[in-house]
Amino acid sequence: MSTAPETSRLSAADDILLQTRDDRGVHTLTLNTPRSFNVLSEAMLGALQAAIDAVAADAQARVVVIGASGKAFCAGHDLKEMRAHPEHGYYQALFARCSRLMLAIRQLPVPVIARVQGLATAAGCQLVAQCDLAVASENASFGVNGIDVGLFCATPGVALSRNILPKQAMEMLLTGDFISADEARQRGLVNRVSTLDALDTAVATLVERILAKPPEALAMGKALFYRQLETGIEAAYQLAGQTMACNMAHEVAQEGVQAFIDKRAPGWRT
């Protein structure tokens, strides 16, 4: 008999975004247009936004894993679709939709992990950078190469520059050059690199580590982590102190500390 957690299918196999949720609250979203390198078309942006909104409404959600089918993770925006609508208003609305999606990922109270099995470029690289954590296969590559077609990757640069050092980000944005998975790990864009065959195991290991921690503390911590990054150091310490006080007063921390004193496992871990 299998001991694997049950998984419910939330979409059909021919959908552009495959969605599953297991009985632990782990949501898996899989970009599923491999023939077009899983581009962020209008339809894909809409599907991802709806999926992220559904996770936000799921009180039992614990982790989100965003992956993709085929050889590429995501090749960015759909350039053919963009070229077919050469209007400033259309472009403004498109990039606003993409920005809303990226912010929704950041605002989720649960960790979001990018599972990167191949090429991630332009807005696809942005998607990786916007996730809280990222695990990549050794053959994955990363770039923000819109400049190659005359389009500076401005919005991808927002997330990229919050992951790696400014001059490293600027070089990628100015040249369009790609970096390998190992380089991405060294620069801080991804957390772990594995072989393609071991990628799911590497992601699962990270998921298990997160599931072993109390969700209330993770939610408070994630919100504070990003909020303090955008403030000065005095305000950051003030926010952090307020968060730690709220966290410490919460029953999960009270139980965790008492369990440490009693030299036993906390109740929420059993």
Summary of the structure (lengths in Angstrom):
residues: 270
radius of gyration: 19.4
end to end distance: 22.5
largest distance: 66.3
contacts: 861
relative contact order: 0.09
helix: 52%
strand: 17%
